[in-house]
């Protein structure tokens, strides 16, 4: 479940942040450059990575000042301001002491926080991070100012486009995945305009925390993939060599994004570092049939009925759906807008019968509902469910027509030969899901 976005006040600026998970430890993620905390959850790979971190942590995410859902600023940003914003987020989240998890440029802020505020920082975890942003005679693996300016101009010209070359550098193993490309392009558009991105990039030239590193005295873990194309592995080797007692782990891989490639290895290193052991960081999983329902043209119907009339109709609809779920052994997970997310144990037959009963009962109320169903392995998150199976069911639901029950090929293959009839709806791309999926409409 995507956490709610809240705001912390830092000076005159509002900083957007989220908190998820109920672990005993607080873990604050310091974004590298741009972010949009709500869009982060829209990529299945990112969602899974964050959910795994939230198994053993209370995970705190935020958008840097000037990007995403946080306030824009006309003033040049500094590392000191970024550090103050991070502390404001910790205060608003009720965190007295947290571990920091940094990526790329976030490492600069993380080092500063750990050195200057050890009373607030319990540990420092740096993945593909750096101590300086530009070339220097004794830091000659970084880009020169000219190279960085050229890269900034090139990126600005491709900003928000799905064919951006940036993704080939950050996630080369998945650069051909159209769903990830679409997600990343939307992330860029939501996080900043091209002009804002250029302004932030220029503000990051010649940032340097090398003199700060000897003052970092908190337990530190430094990680980097050995063939990272975006950030030279020597950035992390330098950090590990210059932070007293730092543990350095060099991982296999070519991707820079932590949630692409072998993301499990990163989570497991973090868990062992923070807790002393590896549980696998895995969420409990179960094979379930997942059902999404929603009312067709709900907004238009609400406008026609008025607030009071719509509330009455929605209450009747909810009562009908819950009655059918109870009748067929479904479990209401939560309401989603004007619909439901429900799950069924065992084969999908009961879910199919329930779906037909819901569409019929809703029609008697004068409303049409659409229903999407998929059977797959789900991640069990307390009373909630997550994972790719839930994502697929949601996408199938979005393609269903008024009064239609649309199911995935997995559901069809499980009950074929039984008492149900289906109409083949062909293959479809499901946003955020690899490949093309066969879909079938359930006959009445």
C-alpha positions as a Python dict, from the first residue, in 0.01 Angstrom:
ca = {
    (1, 'X'): (0, 0, 0),
    (2, 'X'): (141, 338, -98),
    (3, 'X'): (201, 546, 219),
    (4, 'X'): (41, 885, 265),
    (5, 'X'): (246, 1191, 175),
    (6, 'X'): (290, 1448, 449),
    (7, 'X'): (484, 1774, 481),
    (8, 'X'): (763, 1881, 713),
    (9, 'X'): (837, 2248, 766),
    (10, 'X'): (1203, 2346, 717),
    (11, 'X'): (1246, 2721, 744),
    (12, 'X'): (1009, 2868, 487),
    (13, 'X'): (988, 2551, 279),
    (14, 'X'): (755, 2250, 291),
    (15, 'X'): (931, 1918, 238),
    (16, 'X'): (722, 1621, 120),
    (17, 'X'): (786, 1294, 301),
    (18, 'X'): (640, 949, 365),
    (19, 'X'): (675, 690, 641),
    (20, 'X'): (610, 319, 594),
    (21, 'X'): (688, 1, 785),
    (22, 'X'): (677, -79, 1154),
    (23, 'X'): (1032, -198, 1220),
    (24, 'X'): (1217, -109, 1537),
    (25, 'X'): (1477, 87, 1341),
    (26, 'X'): (1429, 413, 1152),
    (27, 'X'): (1591, 429, 806),
    (28, 'X'): (1597, 763, 620),
    (29, 'X'): (1660, 741, 246),
    (30, 'X'): (1852, 1038, 106),
    (31, 'X'): (1765, 1080, -264),
    (32, 'X'): (2048, 1128, -506),
    (33, 'X'): (1914, 1418, -709),
    (34, 'X'): (1551, 1423, -820),
    (35, 'X'): (1262, 1220, -687),
    (36, 'X'): (886, 1217, -654),
    (37, 'X'): (789, 1003, -358),
    (38, 'X'): (450, 898, -493),
    (39, 'X'): (585, 802, -837),
    (40, 'X'): (853, 589, -672),
    (41, 'X'): (587, 334, -580),
    (42, 'X'): (452, 305, -934),
    (43, 'X'): (735, 85, -1063),
    (44, 'X'): (692, -275, -939),
    (45, 'X'): (1068, -318, -893),
    (46, 'X'): (1095, 0, -683),
    (47, 'X'): (788, -90, -479),
    (48, 'X'): (927, -434, -400),
    (49, 'X'): (1265, -287, -301),
    (50, 'X'): (1106, -32, -66),
    (51, 'X'): (866, -288, 81),
    (52, 'X'): (1156, -522, 156),
    (53, 'X'): (1342, -242, 337),
    (54, 'X'): (1025, -169, 535),
    (55, 'X'): (1013, -528, 665),
    (56, 'X'): (1283, -457, 924),
    (57, 'X'): (1278, -76, 929),
    (58, 'X'): (1045, 216, 963),
    (59, 'X'): (1135, 360, 625),
    (60, 'X'): (1127, 739, 576),
    (61, 'X'): (1135, 886, 223),
    (62, 'X'): (1134, 1249, 113),
    (63, 'X'): (1173, 1476, -189),
    (64, 'X'): (1462, 1720, -179),
    (65, 'X'): (1375, 2088, -173),
    (66, 'X'): (1322, 2200, -531),
    (67, 'X'): (1207, 1863, -665),
    (68, 'X'): (904, 1637, -664),
    (69, 'X'): (630, 1736, -422),
    (70, 'X'): (852, 1960, -209),
    (71, 'X'): (862, 2337, -247),
    (72, 'X'): (1051, 2479, -541),
    (73, 'X'): (1319, 2731, -458),
    (74, 'X'): (1478, 3017, -648),
    (75, 'X'): (1781, 3020, -420),
    (76, 'X'): (2086, 2810, -485),
    (77, 'X'): (2071, 2497, -273),
    (78, 'X'): (2354, 2398, -43),
    (79, 'X'): (2451, 2075, 129),
    (80, 'X'): (2390, 2245, 462),
    (81, 'X'): (2034, 2332, 357),
    (82, 'X'): (1975, 1974, 240),
    (83, 'X'): (2099, 1849, 577),
    (84, 'X'): (1863, 2084, 764),
    (85, 'X'): (1572, 1966, 549),
    (86, 'X'): (1657, 1604, 630),
    (87, 'X'): (1658, 1684, 1003),
    (88, 'X'): (1321, 1857, 967),
    (89, 'X'): (1182, 1543, 806),
    (90, 'X'): (1315, 1329, 1092),
    (91, 'X'): (1152, 1565, 1342),
    (92, 'X'): (817, 1555, 1159),
    (93, 'X'): (835, 1174, 1137),
    (94, 'X'): (895, 1152, 1513),
    (95, 'X'): (1241, 1000, 1469),
    (96, 'X'): (1498, 1081, 1734),
    (97, 'X'): (1773, 871, 1578),
    (98, 'X'): (1789, 706, 1235),
    (99, 'X'): (2020, 518, 1005),
    (100, 'X'): (2085, 696, 676),
    (101, 'X'): (2071, 518, 339),
    (102, 'X'): (2227, 726, 62),
    (103, 'X'): (2241, 690, -314),
    (104, 'X'): (2472, 886, -548),
    (105, 'X'): (2461, 1258, -457),
    (106, 'X'): (2276, 1177, -137),
    (107, 'X'): (2608, 1052, -3),
    (108, 'X'): (2735, 1409, 25),
    (109, 'X'): (2447, 1505, 255),
    (110, 'X'): (2469, 1177, 446),
    (111, 'X'): (2836, 1231, 527),
    (112, 'X'): (2766, 1584, 646),
    (113, 'X'): (2478, 1472, 868),
    (114, 'X'): (2673, 1183, 1017),
    (115, 'X'): (2970, 1407, 1096),
    (116, 'X'): (2778, 1706, 1232),
    (117, 'X'): (2482, 1531, 1400),
    (118, 'X'): (2599, 1196, 1539),
    (119, 'X'): (2329, 1225, 1806),
    (120, 'X'): (2066, 1190, 1531),
    (121, 'X'): (2247, 941, 1306),
    (122, 'X'): (2288, 586, 1431),
    (123, 'X'): (2450, 443, 1119),
    (124, 'X'): (2544, 542, 765),
    (125, 'X'): (2478, 320, 461),
    (126, 'X'): (2620, 452, 134),
    (127, 'X'): (2533, 282, -194),
    (128, 'X'): (2692, 408, -519),
    (129, 'X'): (2763, 735, -340),
    (130, 'X'): (3041, 990, -374),
    (131, 'X'): (3253, 1239, -183),
    (132, 'X'): (3307, 1493, -461),
    (133, 'X'): (3109, 1576, -774),
    (134, 'X'): (3382, 1702, -1009),
    (135, 'X'): (3733, 1617, -1123),
    (136, 'X'): (4030, 1713, -910),
    (137, 'X'): (4398, 1613, -944),
    (138, 'X'): (4359, 1372, -653),
    (139, 'X'): (4004, 1269, -755),
    (140, 'X'): (4056, 1212, -1124),
    (141, 'X'): (3781, 955, -1191),
    (142, 'X'): (3505, 1216, -1157),
    (143, 'X'): (3373, 1415, -1453),
    (144, 'X'): (3538, 1744, -1537),
    (145, 'X'): (3326, 2058, -1522),
    (146, 'X'): (3317, 2066, -1903),
    (147, 'X'): (3206, 1702, -1923),
    (148, 'X'): (2939, 1758, -1659),
    (149, 'X'): (2808, 2069, -1835),
    (150, 'X'): (2787, 1879, -2164),
    (151, 'X'): (2603, 1593, -1991),
    (152, 'X'): (2363, 1837, -1824),
    (153, 'X'): (2273, 2000, -2155),
    (154, 'X'): (2226, 1665, -2325),
    (155, 'X'): (2005, 1533, -2044),
    (156, 'X'): (1793, 1850, -2044),
    (157, 'X'): (1727, 1806, -2415),
    (158, 'X'): (1598, 1451, -2355),
    (159, 'X'): (1423, 1528, -2026),
    (160, 'X'): (1097, 1337, -1974),
    (161, 'X'): (1128, 1135, -2296),
    (162, 'X'): (1092, 757, -2288),
    (163, 'X'): (1388, 717, -2522),
    (164, 'X'): (1623, 909, -2290),
    (165, 'X'): (1980, 772, -2292),
    (166, 'X'): (2005, 834, -1917),
    (167, 'X'): (1820, 513, -1838),
    (168, 'X'): (2073, 313, -2042),
    (169, 'X'): (2339, 440, -1803),
    (170, 'X'): (2143, 401, -1479),
    (171, 'X'): (1976, 66, -1553),
    (172, 'X'): (2142, -90, -1860),
    (173, 'X'): (2012, -440, -1784),
    (174, 'X'): (1655, -312, -1825),
    (175, 'X'): (1707, -30, -2072),
    (176, 'X'): (1491, -215, -2326),
    (177, 'X'): (1194, -246, -2089),
    (178, 'X'): (927, 0, -2216),
    (179, 'X'): (743, -2, -1881),
    (180, 'X'): (1054, 107, -1689),
    (181, 'X'): (1133, 368, -1955),
    (182, 'X'): (783, 512, -1925),
    (183, 'X'): (805, 513, -1545),
    (184, 'X'): (1142, 690, -1546),
    (185, 'X'): (1030, 950, -1801),
    (186, 'X'): (724, 1028, -1591),
    (187, 'X'): (943, 1046, -1281),
    (188, 'X'): (1154, 1311, -1450),
    (189, 'X'): (850, 1513, -1561),
    (190, 'X'): (690, 1500, -1217),
    (191, 'X'): (1014, 1575, -1033),
    (192, 'X'): (1126, 1885, -1220),
    (193, 'X'): (1104, 2078, -1544),
    (194, 'X'): (1405, 2072, -1780),
    (195, 'X'): (1508, 2420, -1665),
    (196, 'X'): (1476, 2323, -1298),
    (197, 'X'): (1679, 2008, -1359),
    (198, 'X'): (1956, 2212, -1521),
    (199, 'X'): (1956, 2458, -1233),
    (200, 'X'): (1989, 2179, -975),
    (201, 'X'): (2259, 2005, -1176),
    (202, 'X'): (2465, 2324, -1197),
    (203, 'X'): (2427, 2376, -821),
    (204, 'X'): (2593, 2038, -767),
    (205, 'X'): (2917, 2118, -946),
    (206, 'X'): (3228, 2121, -723),
    (207, 'X'): (3053, 1988, -413),
    (208, 'X'): (3311, 1825, -190),
    (209, 'X'): (3285, 1657, 152),
    (210, 'X'): (3627, 1489, 155),
    (211, 'X'): (3743, 1693, 455),
    (212, 'X'): (3427, 1586, 639),
    (213, 'X'): (3486, 1211, 604),
    (214, 'X'): (3743, 1176, 889),
    (215, 'X'): (3483, 1323, 1127),
    (216, 'X'): (3231, 1048, 1048),
    (217, 'X'): (3238, 820, 1352),
    (218, 'X'): (2913, 628, 1320),
    (219, 'X'): (2911, 267, 1192),
    (220, 'X'): (2931, 287, 813),
    (221, 'X'): (2857, 44, 531),
    (222, 'X'): (2971, 133, 178),
    (223, 'X'): (2842, -63, -125),
    (224, 'X'): (2890, -37, -498),
    (225, 'X'): (2838, -259, -802),
    (226, 'X'): (3167, -327, -972),
    (227, 'X'): (3057, -241, -1328),
    (228, 'X'): (2826, 55, -1254),
    (229, 'X'): (2814, 274, -1567),
    (230, 'X'): (2675, 585, -1397),
    (231, 'X'): (2908, 623, -1098),
    (232, 'X'): (3266, 496, -1107),
    (233, 'X'): (3327, 234, -839),
    (234, 'X'): (3628, 435, -723),
    (235, 'X'): (3386, 685, -562),
    (236, 'X'): (3284, 422, -309),
    (237, 'X'): (3634, 284, -265),
    (238, 'X'): (3744, 635, -171),
    (239, 'X'): (3461, 670, 81),
    (240, 'X'): (3547, 337, 243),
    (241, 'X'): (3917, 423, 262),
    (242, 'X'): (3852, 760, 426),
    (243, 'X'): (3577, 679, 679),
    (244, 'X'): (3723, 516, 988),
    (245, 'X'): (3607, 157, 1034),
    (246, 'X'): (3384, 157, 726),
    (247, 'X'): (3283, -182, 591),
    (248, 'X'): (3315, -204, 213),
    (249, 'X'): (3115, -446, -1),
    (250, 'X'): (3167, -459, -376),
    (251, 'X'): (2873, -627, -548),
    (252, 'X'): (2843, -785, -890),
    (253, 'X'): (2639, -591, -1143),
    (254, 'X'): (2621, -322, -1407),
    (255, 'X'): (2315, -127, -1289),
    (256, 'X'): (2330, 187, -1079),
    (257, 'X'): (1969, 197, -956),
    (258, 'X'): (1958, -12, -637),
    (259, 'X'): (1617, -159, -722),
    (260, 'X'): (1732, -297, -1059),
    (261, 'X'): (1948, -607, -1092),
    (262, 'X'): (2021, -812, -780),
    (263, 'X'): (1845, -577, -540),
    (264, 'X'): (1807, -860, -287),
    (265, 'X'): (2183, -855, -230),
    (266, 'X'): (2168, -487, -132),
    (267, 'X'): (1874, -537, 105),
    (268, 'X'): (2042, -836, 269),
    (269, 'X'): (2366, -643, 325),
    (270, 'X'): (2167, -358, 483),
    (271, 'X'): (1970, -596, 705),
    (272, 'X'): (2281, -774, 828),
    (273, 'X'): (2457, -445, 894),
    (274, 'X'): (2166, -300, 1093),
    (275, 'X'): (2032, -609, 1271),
    (276, 'X'): (2325, -850, 1281),
    (277, 'X'): (2150, -1117, 1077),
    (278, 'X'): (1979, -1200, 752),
    (279, 'X'): (1620, -1315, 755),
    (280, 'X'): (1623, -1277, 379),
    (281, 'X'): (1429, -955, 427),
    (282, 'X'): (1146, -1133, 255),
    (283, 'X'): (780, -1056, 304),
    (284, 'X'): (560, -1356, 376),
    (285, 'X'): (403, -1481, 53),
    (286, 'X'): (90, -1672, -37),
    (287, 'X'): (-87, -1794, -349),
    (288, 'X'): (-410, -1597, -377),
    (289, 'X'): (-672, -1494, -629),
    (290, 'X'): (-684, -1115, -632),
    (291, 'X'): (-998, -921, -729),
    (292, 'X'): (-1031, -550, -799),
    (293, 'X'): (-1374, -391, -845),
    (294, 'X'): (-1480, -36, -920),
    (295, 'X'): (-1790, 153, -1029),
    (296, 'X'): (-1799, 266, -1392),
    (297, 'X'): (-1841, 642, -1450),
    (298, 'X'): (-1857, 707, -1077),
    (299, 'X'): (-1776, 1077, -1107),
    (300, 'X'): (-2054, 1144, -1355),
    (301, 'X'): (-2298, 945, -1145),
    (302, 'X'): (-2203, 1135, -830),
    (303, 'X'): (-2252, 1468, -1008),
    (304, 'X'): (-2596, 1361, -1126),
    (305, 'X'): (-2715, 1234, -786),
    (306, 'X'): (-2560, 1502, -569),
    (307, 'X'): (-2354, 1441, -258),
    (308, 'X'): (-2629, 1296, -40),
    (309, 'X'): (-2772, 1071, -312),
    (310, 'X'): (-2429, 946, -408),
    (311, 'X'): (-2337, 864, -46),
    (312, 'X'): (-2656, 659, -12),
    (313, 'X'): (-2592, 471, -335),
    (314, 'X'): (-2229, 407, -248),
    (315, 'X'): (-2330, 271, 94),
    (316, 'X'): (-2574, 31, -76),
    (317, 'X'): (-2306, -74, -324),
    (318, 'X'): (-2055, -142, -46),
    (319, 'X'): (-2312, -346, 146),
    (320, 'X'): (-2385, -557, -161),
    (321, 'X'): (-2016, -622, -235),
    (322, 'X'): (-1941, -716, 126),
    (323, 'X'): (-2240, -952, 133),
    (324, 'X'): (-2115, -1135, -177),
    (325, 'X'): (-1760, -1152, -46),
    (326, 'X'): (-1889, -1312, 273),
    (327, 'X'): (-2107, -1551, 73),
    (328, 'X'): (-1819, -1679, -142),
    (329, 'X'): (-1540, -1671, 115),
    (330, 'X'): (-1357, -1364, -9),
    (331, 'X'): (-1157, -1136, 221),
    (332, 'X'): (-1195, -761, 190),
    (333, 'X'): (-844, -618, 199),
    (334, 'X'): (-946, -253, 159),
    (335, 'X'): (-1161, -15, -36),
    (336, 'X'): (-990, 163, -322),
    (337, 'X'): (-1178, 478, -424),
    (338, 'X'): (-1527, 354, -513),
    (339, 'X'): (-1419, -9, -541),
    (340, 'X'): (-1273, -298, -348),
    (341, 'X'): (-956, -502, -331),
    (342, 'X'): (-1034, -856, -215),
    (343, 'X'): (-854, -1190, -208),
    (344, 'X'): (-961, -1555, -218),
    (345, 'X'): (-771, -1861, -100),
    (346, 'X'): (-742, -2168, -319),
    (347, 'X'): (-848, -2201, -684),
    (348, 'X'): (-1018, -1897, -844),
    (349, 'X'): (-1360, -2062, -890),
    (350, 'X'): (-1516, -1891, -588),
    (351, 'X'): (-1375, -1556, -697),
    (352, 'X'): (-1535, -1597, -1040),
    (353, 'X'): (-1874, -1684, -893),
    (354, 'X'): (-1844, -1392, -653),
    (355, 'X'): (-1759, -1154, -938),
    (356, 'X'): (-2068, -1259, -1134),
    (357, 'X'): (-2283, -1214, -823),
    (358, 'X'): (-2138, -865, -759),
    (359, 'X'): (-2197, -745, -1116),
    (360, 'X'): (-2556, -875, -1106),
    (361, 'X'): (-2636, -724, -767),
    (362, 'X'): (-2480, -391, -863),
    (363, 'X'): (-2685, -383, -1181),
    (364, 'X'): (-3001, -416, -971),
    (365, 'X'): (-2890, -100, -790),
    (366, 'X'): (-2861, 76, -1123),
    (367, 'X'): (-2481, 87, -1137),
    (368, 'X'): (-2227, -95, -1352),
    (369, 'X'): (-1905, -229, -1202),
    (370, 'X'): (-1596, -359, -1372),
    (371, 'X'): (-1392, -640, -1216),
    (372, 'X'): (-1038, -763, -1280),
    (373, 'X'): (-908, -1095, -1145),
    (374, 'X'): (-564, -1258, -1138),
    (375, 'X'): (-423, -1556, -949),
    (376, 'X'): (-63, -1537, -834),
    (377, 'X'): (182, -1528, -547),
    (378, 'X'): (121, -1221, -328),
    (379, 'X'): (334, -1054, -66),
    (380, 'X'): (151, -1047, 269),
    (381, 'X'): (202, -713, 443),
    (382, 'X'): (7, -732, 768),
    (383, 'X'): (-357, -716, 661),
    (384, 'X'): (-257, -575, 323),
    (385, 'X'): (-126, -754, 13),
    (386, 'X'): (129, -646, -244),
    (387, 'X'): (356, -769, -516),
    (388, 'X'): (330, -826, -887),
    (389, 'X'): (11, -1037, -861),
    (390, 'X'): (-178, -743, -709),
    (391, 'X'): (-34, -508, -970),
    (392, 'X'): (-147, -738, -1252),
    (393, 'X'): (-501, -769, -1112),
    (394, 'X'): (-524, -390, -1092),
    (395, 'X'): (-413, -348, -1453),
    (396, 'X'): (-659, -615, -1570),
    (397, 'X'): (-936, -433, -1386),
    (398, 'X'): (-846, -111, -1566),
    (399, 'X'): (-903, -279, -1903),
    (400, 'X'): (-1244, -427, -1817),
    (401, 'X'): (-1557, -275, -1968),
    (402, 'X'): (-1882, -177, -1790),
    (403, 'X'): (-2039, -479, -1625),
    (404, 'X'): (-1748, -699, -1736),
    (405, 'X'): (-1539, -949, -1541),
    (406, 'X'): (-1196, -964, -1706),
    (407, 'X'): (-945, -1228, -1598),
    (408, 'X'): (-582, -1302, -1671),
    (409, 'X'): (-466, -1602, -1868),
    (410, 'X'): (-349, -1753, -1539),
    (411, 'X'): (-706, -1760, -1408),
    (412, 'X'): (-837, -1896, -1738),
    (413, 'X'): (-577, -2173, -1743),
    (414, 'X'): (-658, -2271, -1385),
    (415, 'X'): (-1034, -2324, -1437),
    (416, 'X'): (-1047, -2426, -1804),
    (417, 'X'): (-1267, -2734, -1842),
    (418, 'X'): (-1490, -2624, -1555),
    (419, 'X'): (-1840, -2475, -1567),
    (420, 'X'): (-1729, -2127, -1678),
    (421, 'X'): (-1736, -1978, -2027),
    (422, 'X'): (-1494, -1716, -2151),
    (423, 'X'): (-1446, -1488, -2448),
    (424, 'X'): (-1087, -1450, -2568),
    (425, 'X'): (-987, -1081, -2558),
    (426, 'X'): (-641, -1129, -2706),
    (427, 'X'): (-300, -1021, -2578),
    (428, 'X'): (-246, -692, -2397),
    (429, 'X'): (41, -495, -2251),
    (430, 'X'): (-14, -426, -1881),
    (431, 'X'): (157, -108, -1762),
    (432, 'X'): (455, -191, -1544),
    (433, 'X'): (435, -565, -1623),
    (434, 'X'): (686, -732, -1859),
    (435, 'X'): (556, -902, -2173),
    (436, 'X'): (209, -928, -2328),
    (437, 'X'): (-70, -1099, -2136),
    (438, 'X'): (-372, -1295, -2265),
    (439, 'X'): (-700, -1172, -2118),
    (440, 'X'): (-1045, -1336, -2112),
    (441, 'X'): (-1394, -1201, -2037),
    (442, 'X'): (-1600, -1423, -1808),
    (443, 'X'): (-1938, -1522, -1950),
    (444, 'X'): (-2252, -1462, -1746),
}
